[in-house]
Amino acid sequence: MKSIAYKLILLLLVSGSSFSLFAQARCGEGAPDLNLTPKPNALKLFKGTCRLPRTFVISTNSLPDSIVAEARAFAGQLSSVTALRPQLASASSRALIQLHYRKEHMPSEAYQLIISPRRIDITASTTSGFFYAFRTLLQLMPSSVRALKPDAQLKSLRLPALEITDSPRFHYRGFMLDVSRHFFDVAEIKKMLRLMADYKMNRFHWHLTDDQGWRVEIKKYPRLTSVGAVAEDSRMVDMDKGVYWLRKPYGPYFYTQDEIRDVVAYARKFHIEVIPEVDMPGHFTAAMTAYPEYSCSPQGEHKVWTGWGISEDVLNVANPKAVQFAQDILEELIPLFPSKQIHIGGDECPTEAWEKNELCQSLVSREGLKSFRALQSRFILEMAAFLKQRGCRTCVWNEAITAKDAELDDVKKAAPTVYCWNPAAAGARKAASMGLDNVVSFYGPYYINRKQSTDADEPDGAGNGADSLSVTYGAEAVPEGLPVEAEKHYKGVLATFWTEHVSDNRYLEYLALPRLIAIAEAGWTKRQNKDYKNFRRRVSADARYWKQAGYNYCPKQLLHTGVGK
């Protein structure tokens, strides 16, 4: 009879029935208050706990190798920082953690987690679903486990009895980091990727080039890094020293192709897709300093910028050799990034240099273009066709469709994903109306390089304006009443971090935390399930984890519970 009952329970679990094992879970001590961020979309909490003893088994019977690898990584993390010694077994009916691979009827990143006093059941249809279930399990454990801080006293763990059925609101849950204005090394990039993974973010948008520095090795054009990765000076902003000028060359700072591959592989372990951005044809001063022959004024003066703003030193898009130069760069970049999404910028590109250039004047006249702005639209279409031939999807900033005189037919043919920052809401609506996918990154609430408050003691340096945690949390990417046909093009949200005014790791983390986590929740948790007061309590409790893991953070908008002290 026991065998029949067990088979019935397993069948119901795998089939997705709402039946659970909680008839037995309603006795015993009550479960503790939960601290799960982002907030799960469906959670039932029951009385009782499940004890993880020093040794226990995780069943991996008939599972794909990629899912077994996730179970092994979870077991390895527990073994490395606690006295627990979980083991994997290909077939074990008595396993404490049972993994159920359902091939159908679940979204790609969805999971179901059921914890009863007797065992833990995880059901998912993809490797990423199992990964996120294990991240949830880690959040239910002491913060030292997540922070990778060894604690030999942890010889057993108790987890609350519960049932979670969860999947993300948006497919794209991203963080963008600009490493051009100020450079951040591989160790800090990996540290931020670990943080992203803990909060179920899955896209790292790496802004690798701009007017102030070229940060990726391109072997065909070595001057991009020997010249373009060096500024003659730099305005530094340090948490301890404040604002000061370096008074010496800044650089050369860049990532080798091997370092790029290392970061991409590291991110892949956390189910994070790395999307590179090489901004063109504007914000291209560093490249034009290295190779002025592809600019609109080859004999003119070109310098890697040490200030901020919008440079007129742009690529000569009417010069076939300059366009080939841009394509050669992408050709070498594509193999480094398996995501096959390539961001080419397309923002803040002034037309003054084109208006003065004979080649550009001739092209506008010859093709009957309505304006010099149309040269940018034409270039985007040209680059998108080049990328499509190589199996890649093009990404651009919203100026591609919102700049005055942009040639919308060309951009629509290019079919890029449009990243909307200013105007974010109007840009996203316009993209959706054109049948283009969009990612929303509000200038203000989602620009987490801005100050977190206007208090006099706020560290100096961050850009104009301030956005509190509540403002960031309250921003809504999808307007109410949007037609279903338009809403399907809203693919996600992006936390954006520009580094004109941030030059050290501690300041980066201070400004990012806790607002990055608010955007992570916006990406995962459905609108109707969001609750700022509840979020603030949860994120305040997480300050203990941040401190243990070595992250700097802004404590001002957290509850004064003492957990982060």
VEXKOLSE-727269 format. One record per residue (C-alpha): residue in three letters; residue number from 1; x, y, z. Coordinates in steps of 0.05 Angstrom, whole numbers, m for minus. Example, Ala and Ser with C-alpha at 12.3 -4.5 7.8 and 13.67 -1.06 7.14 Angstrom:
BEGIN
(Ala 1 (246 m90 156)),
(Ser 2 (273 m21 143)),
***
This chain:
BEGIN
(Met 1 (0 0 0)),
(Lys 2 (57 48 16)),
(Ser 3 (86 36 m53)),
(Ile 4 (19 51 m87)),
(Ala 5 (9 114 m46)),
(Tyr 6 (79 139 m62)),
(Lys 7 (69 127 m137)),
(Leu 8 (2 164 m134)),
(Ile 9 (34 224 m100)),
(Leu 10 (91 226 m150)),
(Leu 11 (43 222 m208)),
(Leu 12 (3 280 m182)),
(Leu 13 (65 322 m171)),
(Val 14 (92 311 m241)),
(Ser 15 (24 321 m273)),
(Gly 16 (18 390 m242)),
(Ser 17 (m39 375 m195)),
(Ser 18 (m50 423 m137)),
(Phe 19 (m49 363 m91)),
(Ser 20 (9 367 m41)),
(Leu 21 (36 332 20)),
(Phe 22 (12 382 71)),
(Ala 23 (m38 339 108)),
(Gln 24 (23 317 147)),
(Ala 25 (54 387 147)),
(Arg 26 (2 421 189)),
(Cys 27 (30 397 255)),
(Gly 28 (94 418 290)),
(Glu 29 (126 486 298)),
(Gly 30 (106 543 253)),
(Ala 31 (149 563 194)),
(Pro 32 (190 627 199)),
(Asp 33 (174 691 162)),
(Leu 34 (199 684 91)),
(Asn 35 (249 728 56)),
(Leu 36 (244 712 m18)),
(Thr 37 (263 765 m69)),
(Pro 38 (239 773 m123)),
(Lys 39 (171 757 m92)),
(Pro 40 (144 690 m118)),
(Asn 41 (80 696 m158)),
(Ala 42 (43 640 m122)),
(Leu 43 (63 617 m52)),
(Lys 44 (27 576 1)),
(Leu 45 (59 572 69)),
(Phe 46 (43 514 116)),
(Lys 47 (60 494 187)),
(Gly 48 (120 451 198)),
(Thr 49 (190 446 170)),
(Cys 50 (233 399 130)),
(Arg 51 (300 380 161)),
(Leu 52 (361 373 117)),
(Pro 53 (407 326 156)),
(Arg 54 (482 324 149)),
(Thr 55 (477 273 93)),
(Phe 56 (419 268 45)),
(Val 57 (406 248 m27)),
(Ile 58 (384 288 m87)),
(Ser 59 (351 243 m139)),
(Thr 60 (374 256 m211)),
(Asn 61 (340 196 m243)),
(Ser 62 (331 201 m320)),
(Leu 63 (348 275 m322)),
(Pro 64 (387 311 m377)),
(Asp 65 (460 325 m361)),
(Ser 66 (447 400 m357)),
(Ile 67 (397 391 m300)),
(Val 68 (442 342 m264)),
(Ala 69 (496 396 m268)),
(Glu 70 (449 445 m233)),
(Ala 71 (437 395 m177)),
(Arg 72 (512 383 m171)),
(Ala 73 (526 458 m167)),
(Phe 74 (473 466 m112)),
(Ala 75 (502 406 m73)),
(Gly 76 (572 434 m83)),
(Gln 77 (554 501 m54)),
(Leu 78 (524 469 8)),
(Ser 79 (585 424 17)),
(Ser 80 (634 482 9)),
(Val 81 (605 526 64)),
(Thr 82 (569 480 112)),
(Ala 83 (578 412 145)),
(Leu 84 (523 383 101)),
(Arg 85 (544 331 50)),
(Pro 86 (488 322 m1)),
(Gln 87 (497 266 m51)),
(Leu 88 (469 256 m121)),
(Ala 89 (437 189 m139)),
(Ser 90 (410 169 m207)),
(Ala 91 (355 127 m175)),
(Ser 92 (332 133 m104)),
(Ser 93 (260 130 m81)),
(Arg 94 (282 154 m12)),
(Ala 95 (318 217 m37)),
(Leu 96 (303 278 5)),
(Ile 97 (303 323 m57)),
(Gln 98 (265 296 m116)),
(Leu 99 (273 329 m185)),
(His 100 (217 321 m235)),
(Tyr 101 (231 339 m308)),
(Arg 102 (166 358 m342)),
(Lys 103 (177 368 m416)),
(Glu 104 (113 405 m431)),
(His 105 (62 455 m404)),
(Met 106 (108 499 m364)),
(Pro 107 (140 566 m385)),
(Ser 108 (214 561 m400)),
(Glu 109 (238 592 m334)),
(Ala 110 (181 567 m290)),
(Tyr 111 (188 520 m231)),
(Gln 112 (147 488 m176)),
(Leu 113 (178 478 m108)),
(Ile 114 (142 437 m55)),
(Ile 115 (173 429 14)),
(Ser 116 (139 380 61)),
(Pro 117 (165 351 127)),
(Arg 118 (185 288 89)),
(Arg 119 (218 314 26)),
(Ile 120 (228 369 m25)),
(Asp 121 (200 363 m96)),
(Ile 122 (223 408 m153)),
(Thr 123 (187 407 m220)),
(Ala 124 (209 445 m282)),
(Ser 125 (211 437 m357)),
(Thr 126 (279 470 m370)),
(Thr 127 (348 474 m339)),
(Ser 128 (336 547 m322)),
(Gly 129 (273 529 m284)),
(Phe 130 (312 481 m240)),
(Phe 131 (366 534 m231)),
(Tyr 132 (316 585 m205)),
(Ala 133 (284 534 m159)),
(Phe 134 (353 521 m128)),
(Arg 135 (364 596 m120)),
(Thr 136 (298 599 m82)),
(Leu 137 (321 542 m37)),
(Leu 138 (386 580 m23)),
(Gln 139 (346 642 m3)),
(Leu 140 (309 600 49)),
(Met 141 (376 582 81)),
(Pro 142 (421 624 126)),
(Ser 143 (451 683 89)),
(Ser 144 (521 655 99)),
(Val 145 (504 599 50)),
(Arg 146 (487 648 m5)),
(Ala 147 (546 692 13)),
(Leu 148 (594 631 8)),
(Lys 149 (618 642 79)),
(Pro 150 (639 576 111)),
(Asp 151 (603 557 175)),
(Ala 152 (622 489 202)),
(Gln 153 (568 495 255)),
(Leu 154 (514 486 202)),
(Lys 155 (506 411 209)),
(Ser 156 (433 410 190)),
(Leu 157 (382 459 163)),
(Arg 158 (307 468 170)),
(Leu 159 (266 496 113)),
(Pro 160 (193 519 120)),
(Ala 161 (138 476 91)),
(Leu 162 (110 511 31)),
(Glu 163 (89 507 m41)),
(Ile 164 (114 556 m94)),
(Thr 165 (91 557 m167)),
(Asp 166 (131 611 m200)),
(Ser 167 (151 640 m267)),
(Pro 168 (177 709 m289)),
(Arg 169 (134 766 m313)),
(Phe 170 (185 786 m366)),
(His 171 (233 746 m408)),
(Tyr 172 (285 802 m405)),
(Arg 173 (309 822 m335)),
(Gly 174 (372 861 m345)),
(Phe 175 (429 902 m317)),
(Met 176 (471 948 m361)),
(Leu 177 (540 969 m339)),
(Asp 178 (581 1022 m376)),
(Val 179 (655 1006 m371)),
(Ser 180 (678 1058 m422)),
(Arg 181 (675 1121 m380)),
(His 182 (708 1084 m322)),
(Phe 183 (734 1013 m326)),
(Phe 184 (714 956 m279)),
(Asp 185 (757 894 m279)),
(Val 186 (735 821 m289)),
(Ala 187 (731 808 m214)),
(Glu 188 (680 863 m204)),
(Ile 189 (640 842 m266)),
(Lys 190 (635 772 m238)),
(Lys 191 (615 799 m170)),
(Met 192 (557 836 m202)),
(Leu 193 (537 775 m242)),
(Arg 194 (533 734 m178)),
(Leu 195 (487 787 m149)),
(Met 196 (444 786 m211)),
(Ala 197 (437 710 m207)),
(Asp 198 (415 713 m134)),
(Tyr 199 (356 757 m155)),
(Lys 200 (338 719 m219)),
(Met 201 (363 771 m269)),
(Asn 202 (383 741 m335)),
(Arg 203 (412 793 m382)),
(Phe 204 (478 830 m373)),
(His 205 (483 888 m423)),
(Trp 206 (557 905 m427)),
(His 207 (569 976 m454)),
(Leu 208 (640 965 m479)),
(Thr 209 (656 1027 m521)),
(Asp 210 (642 1101 m521)),
(Asp 211 (676 1168 m531)),
(Gln 212 (717 1160 m468)),
(Gly 213 (748 1092 m481)),
(Trp 214 (748 1028 m523)),
(Arg 215 (746 967 m477)),
(Val 216 (747 905 m520)),
(Glu 217 (805 875 m558)),
(Ile 218 (796 873 m634)),
(Lys 219 (856 839 m663)),
(Lys 220 (847 865 m734)),
(Tyr 221 (850 936 m707)),
(Pro 222 (900 938 m649)),
(Arg 223 (900 1014 m644)),
(Leu 224 (829 1010 m617)),
(Thr 225 (860 989 m551)),
(Ser 226 (931 1016 m555)),
(Val 227 (903 1085 m571)),
(Gly 228 (828 1083 m559)),
(Ala 229 (833 1052 m490)),
(Val 230 (875 1109 m462)),
(Ala 231 (850 1178 m441)),
(Glu 232 (900 1232 m425)),
(Asp 233 (865 1244 m358)),
(Ser 234 (802 1224 m321)),
(Arg 235 (754 1255 m271)),
(Met 236 (753 1204 m214)),
(Val 237 (697 1195 m164)),
(Asp 238 (715 1153 m104)),
(Met 239 (673 1136 m42)),
(Asp 240 (731 1154 3)),
(Lys 241 (770 1208 m35)),
(Gly 242 (711 1243 m67)),
(Val 243 (720 1278 m135)),
(Tyr 244 (789 1290 m163)),
(Trp 245 (827 1289 m229)),
(Leu 246 (876 1233 m240)),
(Arg 247 (928 1281 m272)),
(Lys 248 (959 1224 m313)),
(Pro 249 (937 1178 m369)),
(Tyr 250 (878 1134 m354)),
(Gly 251 (891 1066 m385)),
(Pro 252 (902 1028 m428)),
(Tyr 253 (842 992 m396)),
(Phe 254 (807 938 m436)),
(Tyr 255 (786 865 m436)),
(Thr 256 (825 815 m477)),
(Gln 257 (784 767 m518)),
(Asp 258 (802 711 m469)),
(Glu 259 (775 753 m412)),
(Ile 260 (711 765 m451)),
(Arg 261 (703 690 m461)),
(Asp 262 (716 679 m387)),
(Val 263 (662 728 m366)),
(Val 264 (612 699 m416)),
(Ala 265 (625 628 m391)),
(Tyr 266 (618 651 m319)),
(Ala 267 (552 685 m334)),
(Arg 268 (527 624 m371)),
(Lys 269 (533 583 m306)),
(Phe 270 (482 631 m276)),
(His 271 (436 630 m337)),
(Ile 272 (455 701 m353)),
(Glu 273 (461 721 m426)),
(Val 274 (515 773 m440)),
(Ile 275 (496 825 m493)),
(Pro 276 (553 868 m517)),
(Glu 277 (544 940 m539)),
(Val 278 (591 974 m587)),
(Asp 279 (560 1043 m597)),
(Met 280 (559 1068 m669)),
(Pro 281 (558 1112 m710)),
(Gly 282 (556 1163 m653)),
(His 283 (592 1158 m586)),
(Phe 284 (650 1133 m629)),
(Thr 285 (705 1183 m612)),
(Ala 286 (752 1132 m582)),
(Ala 287 (750 1092 m646)),
(Met 288 (758 1154 m689)),
(Thr 289 (819 1174 m648)),
(Ala 290 (850 1107 m663)),
(Tyr 291 (830 1106 m737)),
(Pro 292 (815 1178 m759)),
(Glu 293 (813 1157 m832)),
(Tyr 294 (743 1131 m820)),
(Ser 295 (718 1196 m790)),
(Cys 296 (687 1255 m827)),
(Ser 297 (752 1295 m817)),
(Pro 298 (812 1249 m826)),
(Gln 299 (861 1308 m821)),
(Gly 300 (827 1339 m761)),
(Glu 301 (844 1332 m687)),
(His 302 (817 1271 m652)),
(Lys 303 (824 1255 m578)),
(Val 304 (794 1204 m531)),
(Trp 305 (747 1246 m489)),
(Thr 306 (760 1263 m417)),
(Gly 307 (694 1300 m408)),
(Trp 308 (621 1281 m417)),
(Gly 309 (567 1299 m466)),
(Ile 310 (554 1286 m539)),
(Ser 311 (613 1287 m587)),
(Glu 312 (607 1307 m660)),
(Asp 313 (665 1261 m679)),
(Val 314 (624 1205 m711)),
(Leu 315 (635 1150 m762)),
(Asn 316 (632 1171 m835)),
(Val 317 (573 1127 m854)),
(Ala 318 (579 1148 m928)),
(Asn 319 (649 1120 m933)),
(Pro 320 (646 1046 m954)),
(Lys 321 (713 1033 m920)),
(Ala 322 (687 1063 m855)),
(Val 323 (625 1019 m858)),
(Gln 324 (671 959 m871)),
(Phe 325 (712 980 m810)),
(Ala 326 (649 977 m767)),
(Gln 327 (629 910 m796)),
(Asp 328 (698 881 m785)),
(Ile 329 (692 900 m712)),
(Leu 330 (626 863 m706)),
(Glu 331 (653 804 m745)),
(Glu 332 (706 794 m692)),
(Leu 333 (658 808 m635)),
(Ile 334 (603 759 m654)),
(Pro 335 (641 694 m638)),
(Leu 336 (655 719 m567)),
(Phe 337 (581 725 m550)),
(Pro 338 (538 663 m560)),
(Ser 339 (475 704 m544)),
(Lys 340 (474 729 m616)),
(Gln 341 (443 794 m593)),
(Ile 342 (488 852 m611)),
(His 343 (473 923 m588)),
(Ile 344 (499 976 m636)),
(Gly 345 (477 1037 m596)),
(Gly 346 (448 1086 m646)),
(Asp 347 (436 1140 m594)),
(Glu 348 (456 1213 m589)),
(Cys 349 (488 1218 m657)),
(Pro 350 (494 1290 m681)),
(Thr 351 (492 1302 m756)),
(Glu 352 (536 1364 m760)),
(Ala 353 (598 1326 m784)),
(Trp 354 (557 1291 m838)),
(Glu 355 (528 1357 m861)),
(Lys 356 (598 1384 m874)),
(Asn 357 (626 1321 m907)),
(Glu 358 (626 1315 m983)),
(Leu 359 (615 1240 m983)),
(Cys 360 (555 1247 m938)),
(Gln 361 (527 1305 m978)),
(Ser 362 (533 1264 m1041)),
(Leu 363 (500 1203 m1011)),
(Val 364 (440 1243 m986)),
(Ser 365 (432 1275 m1055)),
(Arg 366 (443 1211 m1095)),
(Glu 367 (393 1169 m1055)),
(Gly 368 (343 1225 m1045)),
(Leu 369 (345 1221 m970)),
(Lys 370 (299 1269 m933)),
(Ser 371 (352 1291 m883)),
(Phe 372 (421 1277 m857)),
(Arg 373 (388 1240 m799)),
(Ala 374 (365 1189 m850)),
(Leu 375 (438 1170 m858)),
(Gln 376 (435 1140 m788)),
(Ser 377 (372 1101 m803)),
(Arg 378 (404 1075 m867)),
(Phe 379 (466 1054 m828)),
(Ile 380 (424 1017 m777)),
(Leu 381 (390 979 m833)),
(Glu 382 (457 963 m865)),
(Met 383 (487 937 m800)),
(Ala 384 (424 898 m782)),
(Ala 385 (427 862 m850)),
(Phe 386 (500 846 m837)),
(Leu 387 (484 818 m768)),
(Lys 388 (423 779 m792)),
(Gln 389 (467 743 m844)),
(Arg 390 (508 718 m785)),
(Gly 391 (448 695 m744)),
(Cys 392 (447 756 m698)),
(Arg 393 (392 802 m673)),
(Thr 394 (405 877 m672)),
(Cys 395 (391 920 m612)),
(Val 396 (388 997 m611)),
(Trp 397 (370 1054 m565)),
(Asn 398 (304 1089 m576)),
(Glu 399 (334 1149 m614)),
(Ala 400 (334 1102 m674)),
(Ile 401 (258 1114 m677)),
(Thr 402 (246 1176 m635)),
(Ala 403 (300 1223 m662)),
(Lys 404 (273 1279 m706)),
(Asp 405 (273 1259 m780)),
(Ala 406 (291 1186 m766)),
(Glu 407 (272 1144 m827)),
(Leu 408 (223 1096 m794)),
(Asp 409 (214 1050 m853)),
(Asp 410 (288 1033 m853)),
(Val 411 (289 1020 m779)),
(Lys 412 (226 977 m783)),
(Lys 413 (260 935 m838)),
(Ala 414 (320 927 m792)),
(Ala 415 (272 898 m739)),
(Pro 416 (316 914 m679)),
(Thr 417 (298 907 m605)),
(Val 418 (290 979 m581)),
(Tyr 419 (318 997 m513)),
(Cys 420 (276 1055 m488)),
(Trp 421 (306 1106 m441)),
(Asn 422 (286 1176 m462)),
(Pro 423 (229 1182 m474)),
(Ala 424 (221 1112 m445)),
(Ala 425 (145 1106 m443)),
(Ala 426 (133 1141 m509)),
(Gly 427 (191 1104 m542)),
(Ala 428 (164 1037 m520)),
(Arg 429 (94 1053 m545)),
(Lys 430 (123 1075 m612)),
(Ala 431 (165 1012 m618)),
(Ala 432 (105 968 m602)),
(Ser 433 (63 1006 m653)),
(Met 434 (116 991 m705)),
(Gly 435 (116 917 m687)),
(Leu 436 (184 922 m654)),
(Asp 437 (202 890 m588)),
(Asn 438 (225 936 m532)),
(Val 439 (261 937 m466)),
(Val 440 (243 993 m417)),
(Ser 441 (296 1030 m377)),
(Phe 442 (266 1094 m349)),
(Tyr 443 (313 1154 m349)),
(Gly 444 (308 1169 m275)),
(Pro 445 (279 1110 m236)),
(Tyr 446 (318 1056 m273)),
(Tyr 447 (382 1098 m280)),
(Ile 448 (413 1072 m217)),
(Asn 449 (477 1111 m226)),
(Arg 450 (439 1172 m200)),
(Lys 451 (439 1191 m127)),
(Gln 452 (392 1153 m80)),
(Ser 453 (372 1216 m42)),
(Thr 454 (382 1291 m39)),
(Asp 455 (410 1288 32)),
(Ala 456 (470 1332 45)),
(Asp 457 (512 1273 67)),
(Glu 458 (500 1234 4)),
(Pro 459 (568 1217 m29)),
(Asp 460 (587 1269 m80)),
(Gly 461 (596 1255 m153)),
(Ala 462 (535 1219 m180)),
(Gly 463 (499 1251 m239)),
(Asn 464 (444 1302 m234)),
(Gly 465 (380 1281 m199)),
(Ala 466 (362 1230 m147)),
(Asp 467 (314 1171 m145)),
(Ser 468 (292 1137 m81)),
(Leu 469 (281 1062 m73)),
(Ser 470 (206 1074 m72)),
(Val 471 (207 1113 m137)),
(Thr 472 (248 1059 m171)),
(Tyr 473 (202 1004 m144)),
(Gly 474 (140 1041 m165)),
(Ala 475 (159 1051 m239)),
(Glu 476 (115 1010 m285)),
(Ala 477 (141 988 m352)),
(Val 478 (74 970 m384)),
(Pro 479 (20 1024 m384)),
(Glu 480 (m50 1003 m363)),
(Gly 481 (m100 992 m418)),
(Leu 482 (m48 975 m471)),
(Pro 483 (m77 931 m527)),
(Val 484 (m55 858 m523)),
(Glu 485 (m23 863 m592)),
(Ala 486 (22 920 m567)),
(Glu 487 (35 890 m498)),
(Lys 488 (67 828 m528)),
(His 489 (125 871 m552)),
(Tyr 490 (143 893 m481)),
(Lys 491 (199 843 m468)),
(Gly 492 (227 868 m403)),
(Val 493 (263 918 m359)),
(Leu 494 (335 942 m354)),
(Ala 495 (372 973 m295)),
(Thr 496 (421 1021 m327)),
(Phe 497 (487 1044 m297)),
(Trp 498 (529 1097 m332)),
(Thr 499 (597 1111 m301)),
(Glu 500 (615 1183 m319)),
(His 501 (612 1199 m244)),
(Val 502 (630 1131 m214)),
(Ser 503 (700 1104 m217)),
(Asp 504 (708 1053 m160)),
(Asn 505 (675 988 m142)),
(Arg 506 (648 1010 m74)),
(Tyr 507 (612 1069 m104)),
(Leu 508 (583 1026 m160)),
(Glu 509 (554 977 m110)),
(Tyr 510 (531 1033 m63)),
(Leu 511 (489 1065 m117)),
(Ala 512 (464 999 m146)),
(Leu 513 (440 970 m79)),
(Pro 514 (384 965 m62)),
(Arg 515 (353 996 m126)),
(Leu 516 (379 941 m172)),
(Ile 517 (338 892 m132)),
(Ala 518 (275 933 m141)),
(Ile 519 (284 927 m216)),
(Ala 520 (298 852 m209)),
(Glu 521 (230 846 m175)),
(Ala 522 (197 888 m230)),
(Gly 523 (224 839 m281)),
(Trp 524 (201 776 m245)),
(Thr 525 (140 791 m202)),
(Lys 526 (72 805 m233)),
(Arg 527 (46 876 m224)),
(Gln 528 (m13 854 m180)),
(Asn 529 (34 817 m133)),
(Lys 530 (81 876 m119)),
(Asp 531 (78 910 m51)),
(Tyr 532 (130 963 m33)),
(Lys 533 (124 956 43)),
(Asn 534 (133 881 38)),
(Phe 535 (191 890 m11)),
(Arg 536 (225 940 35)),
(Arg 537 (222 891 92)),
(Arg 538 (251 835 50)),
(Val 539 (306 876 18)),
(Ser 540 (325 905 86)),
(Ala 541 (334 835 113)),
(Asp 542 (379 820 53)),
(Ala 543 (428 872 77)),
(Arg 544 (457 818 121)),
(Tyr 545 (473 776 60)),
(Trp 546 (503 836 22)),
(Lys 547 (549 851 80)),
(Gln 548 (571 778 87)),
(Ala 549 (584 773 13)),
(Gly 550 (626 837 12)),
(Tyr 551 (578 883 m25)),
(Asn 552 (574 956 m7)),
(Tyr 553 (504 985 m4)),
(Cys 554 (464 1047 14)),
(Pro 555 (429 1035 81)),
(Lys 556 (388 1099 83)),
(Gln 557 (324 1073 53)),
(Leu 558 (326 1006 88)),
(Leu 559 (287 991 151)),
(His 560 (330 1001 213)),
(Thr 561 (326 930 236)),
(Gly 562 (399 922 250)),
(Val 563 (405 863 204)),
(Gly 564 (456 897 160)),
(Lys 565 (500 923 215)),
***
